[in-house]
Amino acid sequence: MQDFAQQLINGLSLGSIYALIAIGYTMVYGIIGLINFAHGEVYMIGAYTSIVSLVGLGAFGVNTLPFLLPLAFVLTIVATSGYGFMLERIAYKPLRNSPRLVPLISAIGMSIFLQQFVAVGQSGKDIALQPIMKARWELFSGSNFSVNISALQIVIFLMTIISMTALHLFIQKSKIGKACRACSEDLQMARLLGIHTDRIISITFIIGAILAAVAGMLGALYYGVVNPFMGFIAGIKAFTAAVLGGIGSIPGAMLGGFILGLSESFCGAYFSAEYKDVVSFSLLILVLLFRPTGILGKAEIEKV
């Protein structure tokens, strides 16, 4: 039972990162009906940018943790959102009226380009980050066990809650959020009603990039190592989480991310870490067999 509690904490930490990336997939799909296969590389760029920000701020004398982390988060979000905007302008906007396969190929090309761009600029080797937050607290203890939670895990939970709450309020309360919901319902009708759909699509990519930036920094701090190819695996996992929860559903992406993180954590603890990917994708297959739209997804009615 104690090991279960520890793996629950670890799984929720990992699932929080997956959920933040998965929301970017599901938001883009919800509006333009396409999968942004370069989104994993946006997460990777967020991880690299966070390390550069932390090192740069430290070099300028900003070493106090309460100031260092928020400033690094802001710099990472600003830089990574610029990549998200560029991605939409280069890979998607010129191909808006093309057959659906063409933008997907373009996104895959951008994914490879960003991988190689970072590999050339930063080398293809792993870059390690020294632990910034080392504090841990013991929640429960016994003769042969202990359940611990780290300061970093608390930061991950808090940043995930803040990010998702802010996104919910933005989508539900702001004019741009309402325009996003209108475009998600019917893009053509939203355009006829005077909504600047091109701008809304760009904003959606930027929002997804912001969430990927938060996930990238949390992932870099959590794992302590980055490389140019880390975005591919993380992107596939997050895409799996989005499909698992119901592609196009923001709560579904969150739920799918947590389920995926928990399944990997428990598999690594009770079976073998080598099989965690097998368990994750097997879970996806089972859900799609019995509920093709995902856990919280709704069946789409296609007009003919």
C-alpha positions in Angstrom: 0.0 0.0 0.0 2.9 2.4 0.8 4.6 1.6 -2.5 1.2 2.3 -4.2 1.0 5.7 -2.6 4.6 6.6 -3.7 3.9 5.5 -7.3 0.7 7.4 -7.3 2.6 10.6 -6.5 5.2 9.8 -9.2 2.6 8.9 -11.7 0.6 12.1 -11.2 3.9 14.1 -11.6 4.7 12.4 -14.9 1.0 12.6 -16.0 0.9 16.3 -15.4 3.7 16.8 -17.9 1.9 14.6 -20.5 -1.4 16.4 -19.9 0.1 19.8 -20.6 1.6 18.6 -23.9 -1.6 16.7 -24.8 -3.7 19.9 -24.5 -1.7 21.5 -27.3 -2.5 18.6 -29.6 -6.2 18.6 -28.7 -6.7 22.3 -29.1 -5.2 22.4 -32.6 -7.2 19.4 -33.7 -10.4 20.8 -32.2 -10.2 23.9 -34.4 -8.5 22.8 -37.7 -9.0 19.0 -37.5 -5.3 18.2 -38.0 -2.6 16.8 -35.7 0.4 19.0 -35.1 3.1 16.4 -35.4 5.8 19.0 -34.6 4.3 19.8 -31.2 6.7 17.4 -29.4 9.6 19.4 -30.8 8.0 22.6 -29.3 8.1 20.8 -25.9 11.8 20.0 -26.6 12.6 23.6 -27.4 10.9 24.7 -24.2 13.1 22.3 -22.3 16.3 23.7 -23.9 15.1 27.3 -23.6 14.5 26.8 -19.9 18.0 25.5 -19.3 19.5 28.4 -21.2 17.3 30.8 -19.2 18.3 29.3 -15.9 22.0 29.4 -16.8 21.8 32.9 -18.2 19.9 34.3 -15.2 22.4 32.6 -12.9 25.3 34.2 -14.8 23.7 37.6 -14.3 23.5 37.0 -10.6 19.8 35.9 -10.2 20.4 33.0 -7.9 17.5 33.2 -5.5 15.1 30.5 -6.3 11.8 32.5 -5.8 13.1 34.9 -8.4 15.0 32.5 -10.7 12.2 30.1 -11.5 9.4 32.6 -12.3 11.8 34.7 -14.5 13.0 31.5 -16.3 9.3 30.4 -16.8 8.5 33.8 -18.4 11.5 33.7 -20.7 10.8 30.1 -21.7 7.1 30.9 -22.4 8.0 33.9 -24.5 10.6 32.2 -26.6 8.7 28.9 -27.1 5.4 30.7 -28.0 7.4 32.4 -30.8 8.3 29.0 -32.2 4.7 27.9 -32.0 3.6 31.0 -33.9 6.3 30.4 -36.5 5.3 26.8 -36.9 1.7 27.7 -37.7 2.8 30.4 -40.2 5.3 28.2 -42.0 3.9 24.7 -41.9 0.1 25.3 -41.8 -1.1 28.7 -42.9 0.2 28.5 -46.5 -1.4 25.0 -46.8 -4.8 25.9 -45.2 -6.8 24.9 -48.3 -4.6 22.0 -49.4 -5.6 18.3 -49.0 -5.4 17.1 -45.4 -2.4 15.0 -46.0 -0.2 17.9 -47.2 -0.2 19.9 -43.8 0.6 16.6 -42.0 3.6 16.0 -44.1 4.6 19.6 -43.7 4.4 19.3 -39.9 6.5 16.1 -39.9 9.1 18.0 -42.0 9.1 20.8 -39.4 9.5 18.3 -36.7 12.7 16.9 -38.4 13.9 20.4 -39.1 13.6 21.5 -35.5 15.3 18.3 -34.2 18.3 18.9 -36.5 18.3 22.7 -35.9 18.8 22.1 -32.2 21.2 19.2 -32.7 23.4 21.4 -34.9 23.2 24.3 -32.6 23.5 22.5 -29.2 25.1 19.1 -30.3 23.2 15.9 -30.3 24.5 14.8 -26.9 22.6 14.8 -23.6 22.9 18.0 -21.6 22.5 17.6 -17.9 21.1 20.1 -15.5 22.2 20.2 -11.9 19.3 19.7 -9.5 17.8 23.1 -8.4 15.3 21.9 -5.9 16.6 19.1 -3.6 14.2 19.3 -0.8 12.1 16.3 0.0 9.5 15.7 2.7 8.5 12.4 4.2 4.7 11.9 4.3 4.5 8.5 5.8 7.1 6.1 7.2 7.4 2.7 8.7 10.0 0.0 9.5 10.6 -0.9 5.8 9.0 1.9 3.8 8.6 5.6 3.4 6.4 7.8 1.2 8.1 11.0 0.1 7.2 14.0 -2.0 9.8 16.4 -3.4 9.7 20.2 -3.7 9.9 19.7 -7.5 6.8 17.5 -7.6 4.9 20.1 -5.6 6.0 22.7 -8.2 4.8 20.4 -11.0 1.4 20.0 -9.4 1.0 23.7 -8.7 2.1 24.8 -12.2 -0.2 22.2 -13.8 -3.2 23.4 -11.7 -2.4 27.0 -12.4 -1.9 26.4 -16.2 -5.1 24.4 -16.6 -7.2 26.8 -14.4 -5.9 29.8 -16.4 -6.7 28.0 -19.7 -10.2 27.1 -18.5 -10.9 30.7 -17.5 -9.4 32.0 -20.7 -11.5 29.7 -22.9 -14.8 30.2 -20.9 -14.6 33.9 -20.1 -12.5 35.9 -22.6 -13.7 37.0 -26.0 -10.8 35.2 -27.7 -11.7 32.1 -25.8 -15.3 32.3 -27.0 -14.0 32.8 -30.5 -11.9 29.7 -30.1 -15.0 27.7 -29.1 -16.9 29.1 -32.0 -14.2 28.1 -34.4 -14.1 24.6 -32.8 -17.8 24.2 -33.4 -17.8 25.4 -37.1 -14.8 27.1 -38.6 -16.6 28.2 -41.8 -19.6 29.6 -40.0 -17.4 31.4 -37.5 -15.7 33.1 -40.5 -19.0 34.1 -42.0 -20.0 35.6 -38.7 -17.0 37.9 -38.7 -14.5 36.1 -36.6 -10.9 36.4 -37.8 -10.3 32.7 -38.0 -6.7 33.0 -39.1 -5.9 35.0 -36.0 -7.7 32.5 -33.8 -5.8 29.6 -35.3 -2.5 31.4 -34.7 -3.5 32.1 -31.1 -4.4 28.4 -30.6 -0.9 27.4 -31.7 0.6 30.0 -29.4 -1.5 28.7 -26.4 -0.4 25.1 -27.2 3.2 26.3 -27.4 2.9 28.1 -24.0 1.6 24.9 -22.3 4.4 22.9 -24.1 6.9 25.5 -22.7 5.6 24.9 -19.2 5.8 21.2 -19.7 9.3 21.5 -21.2 10.7 23.4 -18.2 9.0 21.0 -15.7 10.3 18.0 -17.7 13.9 19.4 -17.8 13.8 20.0 -14.1 12.2 16.6 -13.4 14.5 14.4 -15.5 17.6 16.6 -15.3 18.7 15.9 -18.8 17.7 17.1 -22.3 18.6 16.1 -25.9 17.3 17.2 -29.3 15.3 14.0 -29.8 13.4 14.0 -26.5 10.4 15.7 -28.1 9.6 12.7 -30.4 8.9 10.2 -27.6 7.2 12.8 -25.4 5.1 14.0 -28.4 4.0 10.4 -29.2 3.1 9.8 -25.5 1.2 13.1 -25.3 -0.6 12.3 -28.6 -1.5 8.9 -27.1 -2.9 10.7 -24.0 -5.0 13.1 -26.2 -6.5 10.2 -28.2 -7.0 8.2 -25.0 -9.0 10.9 -23.3 -10.8 11.9 -26.5 -9.0 14.0 -29.2 -10.6 17.5 -29.3 -11.6 17.4 -25.6 -9.4 19.5 -23.2 -10.6 17.6 -20.1 -10.1 14.4 -22.0 -6.4 15.4 -22.8 -5.9 16.1 -19.1 -7.5 12.8 -18.1 -5.5 10.9 -20.7 -2.2 12.4 -19.5 -2.8 11.4 -15.9 -3.9 7.9 -16.9 -0.8 7.5 -19.1 1.5 8.8 -16.4 0.0 6.5 -13.7 0.1 3.4 -16.0 3.8 4.0 -16.7 4.6 4.6 -13.0 2.8 1.5 -11.8 4.2 -0.7 -14.6 7.8 0.4 -13.7 7.2 -0.4 -10.0 5.3 -3.7 -10.2 6.6 -5.2 -13.4 9.5 -3.7 -15.4 10.3 -0.3 -16.7 11.0 -1.9 -20.1 7.3 -2.7 -20.5 5.9 0.6 -19.6 5.5 1.7 -23.3 3.8 -1.6 -24.1 1.3 -1.1 -21.3 0.6 2.5 -22.3 -0.1 1.7 -26.0 -2.0 -1.5 -25.1 -4.2 0.6 -22.9 -4.8 2.9 -25.9 -5.7 0.0 -28.2 -8.2 -1.3 -25.6 -9.9 2.0 -25.2 -10.1 2.6 -29.0 -11.5 -0.9 -29.5 -14.4 -0.3 -27.0 -14.7 3.5 -27.3 -13.2 4.8 -30.5 -13.8 8.4 -29.6 -11.8 8.1 -26.4 -12.9 8.3 -22.8 -14.5 11.8 -22.9 -14.7 12.2 -26.7 -18.0 12.7 -28.4 -19.0 11.0 -31.7 -19.0 13.5 -34.6 -22.0 13.7 -36.8 -20.8 14.2 -40.4 -23.3 16.0 -42.7 -23.7 14.7 -46.2 
